Each structure stands twice: as C-alpha cells, then as structure tokens.
C-alpha cells in the first residue's frame, strides 16, 4: 500500500503541493468562518473557484516551464523595474505576515491539545520549517511536502465523524445563495481571495523551473521543445488534480464547521484554533483532535511555500542563484530571504499585533498585488516573443481573464467594504 501510494505521489508535482498549500491555517480560518456563519450557504463558491484556480495556475506553471525562468524574472521583461520591484516587495511583506499568522495558529493548535507555552511552539515550528528548506536536498524535500499533503485528509475524517444531511449539502453546493448583506459578501470575497493567492503563482512557476533542472537538465520547452507535449500534459493533469484536492479539502472544512458549529449556534469564529476549540464540545474529542492535527500539518506545508515563493521572487528579480536544489553556500541570498521571512514571522508572534488583524492586512496586500499581477501574467502568456509557439490557447485565455475579472470584483468589493468602515484596518 505504501509503495503504491508513494509511486502515485511521485507522478504528481508542483500542482499538488501548490494546491495543498492553499489550505493553510489562514485559509482554514476563512473556510471555518464561512461554515460557522452561513452553514451550507457558502459551499457553492468552491465549485466556482475551481476552474478559475486551474486556469491561472496552469498559466503560471506554463510560464515557468516554457521560459525556464520564474514569474519575477518574466515580469521584469514586460514591466518597468520599479513596478516589478513594488510587486515583489509587497509579496514579501504579505507572505511574512501570513507566515507569522500561520505559525501562531499552529502553536495555538498544539497548545489546545497538549498545553504548554505557545511561543515556544511557534519558535520550534518556524525553525523546523527553515532547517528543512535549507539543509534537505530538493528532491527529498519535495517528497516530504508531498507526504505532508496527506494531513489534509484529517478534514475528510472530521466530516464522517459527524451527522451530515447530504441532501441539504448537495442543494447548498449546486444552488448559489445570493445573499446581499455586507457580512455575507465579505466572506464570499474572503473565500475568493484565499483560494486565488499571488504567492501560489510565484511558487508553482518556480517549481516548474526546478523540475526542468531535474528532468531536462535545465532546458526550457522554448529552447528544447522535443517532449513539450508530455510536459504540458503533465502540468495540466498535475494542476487540475492539485486544485481539485485543494477545493475538496476546503469543502470538507466548511462542511465540518457547518454541521457542527453552525447547527449549534456558534457563529463567531475568528481563527482556525478557535474553530478547533469550539468543535470539542459539539463534535467530540476525535473531531477536535483531527481538526487540530490538520492545522499543524497544513502549516508545516504552507510556511515553506510562503517563504520559498518570496525567496524565488526576490532572487529572480536580483538575478541571484535561486533554487532549493542548491547548497547554502551557492545560494546565500536566496536562503537569506527564506530565513528572513521565517524569522520575522516567528517574531511577529511575540509582538502585540493581533494575528486576525495581521491576516487582514495580508489579505489587503494580496488584493493589491493580485489583479495587476494576473494582468501581467496574461500579457506574458500571450506574447510570442516570450512564449514562442507555446502561447496559451483560447480556452486558457478565457479562464485566465475570467479569474482576473473575478479577483478584480472581489478586491473592489473588499475595498468598498473597508472604506465604509465595516473592516477596521487598525493594528
């Protein structure tokens, strides 16, 4: 069984890890809020976001595989250096805040289960993530990340430990609830912003470049198109499965909190750890333990992706040697960014900054980045001088622009809600 599973995981790559990393503790908090506040009324969003996620992530993967360079390097070719530097700087800030919030959620989850000092747990978890990235060779490290994706099945287990009215679930999934309250619109915007995140674009493009080093001696599809069909097909399958995995897990997180917290009138959930704690009396000890374990497992997967995507972006922009396959002495700048973002994320846990407000700031920054970044990606993916004969076709163009449009509407709605004072952007 283990041999078969290992072989199956070996066929999957950047798409699987990217999709799984999308369900980080911050994402768990958002999905938990949706389920706790509106029951089955937000499940439909995950059907809508799936094709959009697939489209934009396939585009980012293709950019990396076809050009042999990550997203930041390609952005520098089509935009001014100042614009690219601004996007990368904002990405670094948002990812660092997100790392701090995820480490805090993981530490809180461990404290809920075993007690003890949460700050010590945050430091230990941050250092483990950092050491794994710096000292484990790329191929082995990717294998570790793939196995960590299995922790997400804890959220499937929590559902089947509860009573579920499947008829109501099907209705809530297939028939969108068109609520007009500002709180409902805000949670819908948050779900879109959580599922389509800028750091995932940078990570998947960079991982495709890493895969070129392993599978094709660093030759891009543009320079050596011999087996291009095979690689593009692998990207499509890998990304479709990875994003499906991401949305299925998000669906089960939302469903768990809907059938437990929502039905028991527990609607005020701010963090993933609060969701786990609230589950104990209504869902039982087993459900609570599975939910808490999933928070820690997803954090161990997401923190390296957050730190790594920022390091790839900064490294590519300044033309540093940037690869998890390189030793520390050969990529000092790249690993310095990983260390910086992780350590600052740990330090945020010792600051008086509220993790919930920190995540709000992170969401705002990601919103600022996402739309211009997606527009820039679409420009890159449709330019023949960059992509050669591998410019994206009509279907991917349609999906890519649709995803960009949906994110633009989501960011605008978020901004209008904030401007009205319904979100307190004060840390």
C-alpha positions, 0 to 999 in steps of 0.5 A: 500500500505504501509503495503504491501510494508513494509511486502515485505521489511521485507522478504528481508535482508542483500542482499538488503541493501548490494546491495543498498549500492553499489550505493553510491555517489562514485559509482554514480560518476563512473556510471555518468562518464561512461554515460557522456563519452561513452553514451550507450557504457558502459551499457553492463558491468552491465549485466556482473557484475551481476552474478559475484556480486551474486556469491561472495556475496552469498559466503560471506553471506554463510560464515557468516551464516554457521560459525556464525562468520564474514569474519575477524574472518574466515580469521584469521583461514586460514591466518597468523595474520599479513596478516589478520591484513594488510587486515583489516587495509587497509579496514579501511583506504579505507572505511574512505576515501570513507566515507569522499568522500561520505559525501562531495558529499552529502553536495555538493548535498544539497548545489546545491539545497538549498545553504548554507555552505557545511561543515556544511552539511557534519558535520550534515550528518556524525553525523546523520549517527553515532547517528543512528548506535549507539543509534537505536536498530538493528532491527529498524535500519535495517528497516530504511536502508531498507526504505532508499533503496527506494531513489534509485528509484529517478534514475528510475524517472530521466530516464522517465523524459527524451527522451530515444531511447530504441532501441539504449539502448537495442543494447548498453546493449546486444552488448559489445563495445570493445573499446581499448583506455586507457580512455575507459578501465579505466572506464570499470575497474572503473565500475568493481571495484565499483560494486565488493567492499571488504567492501560489503563482510565484511558487508553482512557476518556480517549481516548474523551473526546478523540475526542468533542472531535474528532468531536462537538465535545465532546458526550457520547452522554448529552447528544447521543445522535443517532449513539450507535449508530455510536459504540458500534459503533465502540468495540466493533469498535475494542476487540475488534480492539485486544485481539485484536492485543494477545493475538496479539502476546503469543502470538507472544512466548511462542511465540518464547521457547518454541521457542527458549529453552525447547527449549534449556534456558534457563529463567531469564529475568528481563527482556525484554533478557535474553530478547533476549540469550539468543535470539542464540545459539539463534535467530540474529542476525535473531531477536535483532535483531527481538526487540530492535527490538520492545522499543524500539518497544513502549516508545516506545508504552507510556511515553506511555500510562503517563504520559498515563493518570496525567496524565488521572487526576490532572487529572480528579480536580483538575478541571484542563484535561486533554487532549493536544489542548491547548497547554502553556500551557492545560494546565500541570498536566496536562503537569506530571504527564506530565513528572513521571512521565517524569522520575522514571522516567528517574531511577529508572534511575540509582538502585540499585533493581533494575528486576525488583524495581521491576516487582514492586512495580508489579505489587503496586500494580496488584493493589491498585488493580485489583479495587476499581477494576473494582468501581467501574467496574461500579457506574458502568456500571450506574447510570442516573443516570450512564449514562442509557439507555446502561447496559451490557447483560447480556452486558457485565455478565457479562464485566465481573464475570467479569474482576473475579472473575478479577483478584480470584483472581489478586491473592489468589493473588499475595498468598498467594504473597508472604506465604509468602515465595516473592516477596521484596518487598525493594528 
